Amino acid sequence: MSATRGFVTVDEWTRPRESRKRHVCEDSQMGHRKKEPGRERAGIRLHGERRPRRHPVQRLSCTGNKWSFTEMTEDMECPQEMSPSPKRRRREAVKNTEAPRTEAPVKRRRWNLCYSKSSPDTKEKVTERKVSHKKIWIIGSSYIHRGEKAAFDCFGQNFGLDAKVEWFGKGGLRWNGVLPRFYSALSTQSPPDILVVHAGGNDLGLVPAKKLGVEMTRGLMQLHKDFPSMRILFSCINERQAWRYGEPEVINGDRRTVNEQMIRAGQYFGGEAVQHPRLRFFKRNLYLPDGVHFTQEGNHIFLSTIHGVLGKMLL
């Protein structure tokens, strides 16, 4: 291999790149480089000469392009280096064979502005929600007065029901005080949807059983006449170990007479009567030493019976 002054006769492709660049630069600076007529330089650039600009290639992306690889390159000369890879070919084949996908509807969050301060109808909607809840009044003697706290401990607020429950208990309440207690509460608010009454036990021994039953039936029928949409639940008089105004055997017989009369009269006052068969006087664990009021276990049984009936009435 030899080189002459003025033209490089060495085969450029056999010479290393750095050596080829150095010889070309030296000859060009000395002014001895010549071109043979009709011969083009192949792959040799002068010092400082820019690389010829290639045809721009459009790159493929996963989501940006809407056309396939063949559609993009059908109008341009694609060299061998731009042929798609086997992985891309498989992906294009799957896309062409797949059924068109239907986009799932976008789930948008819906904000509940019923109770927002910015809502113009806030007061009206809050009032509607309050009215939609049913009201329950429970009126009675000391069993109701003591049962209010026991009900909160056992069932929580509002007797564990989906309603607004109010308790009107008074120790020693007799039947002639039930209706005045109801109308006094009615003077400040609307009537309830359900009225629960547990009274009459303190009248046994003072008023004959049949007469007491007639008075109680008339009172509940009067309430039903004044408020036909109000349902009435009468809680039957429960057993006791001790009675204030008579012998236990005699008073217990009167108690059964009154309860039977109120059960039959339920259809007349638009309601029903609930009995307490599990509260028996000989079960000492259910009564306090006074023989009248219930222990914690007795209160739970007493309230559970009423709670179950109210739950069915609210359905």
RAQUI-V660650 format. One record per pair of residues at least 4 apart in sequence whose C-alpha atoms are under 7 Angstrom apart, sorted by the first residue. I is the first residue (numbers start at 0). J is the second residue. Records with the same first field share a line. If there is no record, write none. Layout:
I->J  J
This chain:
0->9
1->9
2->7  8  9
3->7  8
4->31
5->31  32  33
6->31  32  33
10->14
11->19
14->18  19
15->19
16->20
17->21
18->22
19->23
20->24
21->25
22->26
23->27
24->28  45  46
25->29
26->30  31  32
27->31  32
44->48
59->64
60->64
66->70  71
67->71
68->72
69->73
72->77
77->81
83->87  88
84->88
85->89
86->90
87->91
88->92
89->93
90->94
91->95
92->96
93->97
112->118
113->118  121  124
114->121  125
115->121
116->121
120->124
121->125
122->126
123->127
124->128
125->129
126->130
127->131
128->132
132->162  163
133->162  163  192
134->162  163  164  191  192  193
135->162  163  164  165  191  192  193  194
136->164  165  166  191  193  194  195
137->165  166  167  194  195  196
138->143  166  167  168  195  196  197
139->143  167  168  169  172  196  197  198
140->144  168  169  170  171  172  197  198
141->145  168  169  170  171
142->146  292
143->147  168
144->168  169  170
145->149
146->150  298
147->151  166
148->152
149->153  298
150->154  155  158  302
151->155  156  158
154->158  159
155->159
157->162  163  164
158->164
160->310
171->201
172->176
173->198  199  201  202
174->198  199
176->180
177->181
178->182
179->183
180->184
181->185
182->186
184->188
185->189  190
191->229
192->229  230
193->229  230  231
194->230  231  232
195->231  232  233
196->232  233  234
197->233  234  235
199->236
200->236
202->206
203->208  250
204->244  245  250
205->244
206->210  211
207->211
208->212  253  256  257
209->213  257
210->214
211->215
212->216  257  260  261
213->217
214->218
215->219
216->220  261  264
217->221
218->222
219->223  268
220->224  267  268
221->225
222->226
223->227  229  268  269
230->269  270
231->269  270  271
232->270  271  272
233->271  272  273
234->272  273  274
235->258  272  273  274
236->254  258
237->275  278
238->278  279  280
239->280  290  291
240->280  290  291
241->247  290  291
242->246  247
245->249  250
246->250
247->251
248->252
249->253
250->254
251->255
252->256
253->257
254->258
255->259
256->260
257->261
258->262
259->263
260->264
261->265  272
262->271  272
264->268
265->269  270  271  272
266->270  271
275->301
285->293  294  296  297
286->290  291  292  293  294  297
287->291  292  293  294
293->297  298
294->298
295->299
296->300
297->301
298->302
299->303
300->304
301->305
302->306
303->307
304->308
305->309
306->310
307->311
308->312
309->313
310->314
